């Protein structure tokens, strides 16, 4: 096997050192700085993105606070308007109820007056009819000595009791 021959070791070691240092110099001077620049650029982009995200978060929080304040103000205004409208409606209902009660009282009073008039008229008519009926009954019985005046006075006495 050629790797195990000792007389080739010095040349292999020489070329190992030459290749190693050549690759080391190329890596150290060209490739590693480019990789370091790329990593640094990525780090800057990430940091910039984080900073922008923090700024946007602060703006969003400020906007949220403004929104919540506006919402609270609008809610308070709506509650105030709702209470005002409810009070106005309650007053309107109360006024309409009062008007309705007054109107019903007037109609009830007018109805009661009409009923009283009808009752009085009916009582007068009943009185007149009872006088005529009593007179007819007396005539049919054959009592001619009882006058219509006597029948009226007898009915008045009955009414008074």
Residue pairs with C-beta under 8 A, 6 or more apart in sequence:
2 8
127 155
127 159
130 155
131 148
131 151
131 152
131 155
134 151
134 154
134 155
135 148
135 151
138 146
138 151
